Amino acid sequence: MKRILIKNAKIVNEGSIFDGDVLIENDLIVEVADSISLKTSDCIVIDAEGSYLMPGAIDDQVHFREPGLTHKGDIESESRAAAAGGITSFIEQPNTVPNAVTQEILEDKYQIAAQKSFVNYSFMMGATNDNLEEVLKTNPKNVAGIKIFLGSSTGNMLVDNEATLERIFSSTPMLIAVHCEDETTIQNNLAEFKEKYGEDIPVTAHNLIRSAEACYLSSSKAVALAKKTGARLHIFHLSTAKEMELFTNKIPLEEKKITAEVCVHHLWFTDEDYKTKGNFIKWNPAVKTESDRKALWEALNDGRIDVIATDHAPHTKEEKQQSYLKAPSGGPLVQHAVVAMFEAHHQGKISVEKIVEKMCHNPAKLFKIEKRGFVKEGYFADLVIVNPSLPWSVNSDNILYKCGWSPFEGTTFKSRITHTFVNGELIYNNFKVKDIRAGKRLLFDR
């Protein structure tokens, strides 16, 4: 039996922080107590004095690019970066190549991850205008949910047939996750900017082309459809103040049928940053204004927004350095998301307890993930130790993404992740990822 004893930690769990110890045996947390005494010969002891011990973060929206786009990233490289970033479970999206729109293609991705992933994994089934039969075959016990693109974004998975949408919403008991941007609005805006600039549209126009109105039109339509059909709806990467009126904090998360996510980049950057970061902060939906960012923070803290995720979506530097119209949208974030939120904590924007609620507890609750997302006896030992006062700077030498760059390059973070455990395996320790593929397939209690 393998035992690890974590001593003197500030344990963050379920809205409180308390001093204590945690004992891991094999892949499980077996004891959480004020003090645990064992002979040092019986276990490995890690002293976490002065550091937080939190559950591993669960990222409900990533694009790890395998299969088909592995020059940008792959499951091995990006899950390694996730481990270094304190993310111990991910849910990956279906717009790989080929798109994961059949059960066979979906299962192929699981087989790749079983061989390669450093952290726990699940993959979403993709919906299209004509694959409802395949969607309905999805097993709710071992697949996170159904993904629908209501805006074209990256790939060719736009679902724009109204009757099909209603059938999907009415037919599946599974969680439906949506990317919401109104395609007609975007194309009309793009035509206007092309008339003005030709092919030389500046990146500063991105949030005007993929506008707040485009987001609201689509997300309000999705919410209305969910209310009409009773579907379980989760809206990804909200980016505007106006959309916040669509969500409630009047009922507990467990009772919500409509839930909301915000991504790290929409909390960190604003449209002012396009001037210096250019296409490297070009995402869909676009980073919006300071007033939008402020509204997102307010909704996150008051419970209208339920989850913080990354939408990690790497592209090569060369791809991003193309002109605005040619450069793809998306960027890498899993290695830096947790420490970016701790930086926001240092800035007084969010409590440590709230970070853990939004990045660990709520994704586990919302997707009904079995035995993960909490520091609890009997749960899998997916744990992260964060030192809140051990500064480090992001540079090309310590970036682990296959694409080799980060929108945070040059940023100094006050907090450092020192240890990441996945299923009881210490796979990351102070800038070094051990070559242990510790990830398991996520299972769902539904």
Salt bridges, closest charged atoms under 4 A:
GLU14 OE2 - LYS376 NZ 3.76
ASP21 OD2 - LYS7 NZ 2.58
GLU25 OE2 - ARG3 NE 2.92
ASP27 OD2 - LYS440 NZ 2.71
ASP60 OD2 - HIS234 NE2 2.80
GLU66 OE2 - LYS116 NZ 2.83
ASP74 OD2 - LYS402 NZ 2.91
GLU76 OE2 - ARG80 NH2 3.38
GLU76 OE2 - ARG437 NH2 3.05
GLU78 OE1 - HIS312 NE2 2.78
GLU92 OE1 - LYS109 NZ 2.68
GLU107 OE2 - ARG441 NH1 3.42
GLU134 OE2 - LYS137 NZ 2.69
GLU162 OE2 - LYS221 NZ 2.89
GLU166 OE2 - LYS228 NZ 3.05
GLU181 OE1 - HIS179 NE2 2.73
GLU181 OE1 - ARG210 NH2 2.96
GLU213 OE1 - LYS242 NZ 3.60
GLU254 OE2 - LYS365 NZ 3.28
GLU272 OE1 - LYS275 NZ 2.81
GLU290 OE1 - ARG293 NH2 2.44
GLU298 OE2 - LYS294 NZ 3.04
ASP302 OD2 - ARG304 NH2 2.77
ASP306 OD1 - LYS256 NZ 2.73
ASP311 OD1 - HIS63 NE2 2.93
GLU319 OE2 - HIS71 NE2 2.95
GLU319 OE2 - LYS72 NZ 2.97
GLU319 OE1 - HIS315 ND1 3.92
GLU343 OE2 - LYS414 NZ 3.41
GLU357 OE1 - LYS354 NZ 3.66
GLU357 OE2 - LYS358 NZ 3.54
ASP382 OD2 - ARG372 NH1 2.73
GLU425 OE1 - LYS2 NZ 2.85
ASP435 OD1 - ARG437 NH1 1.99
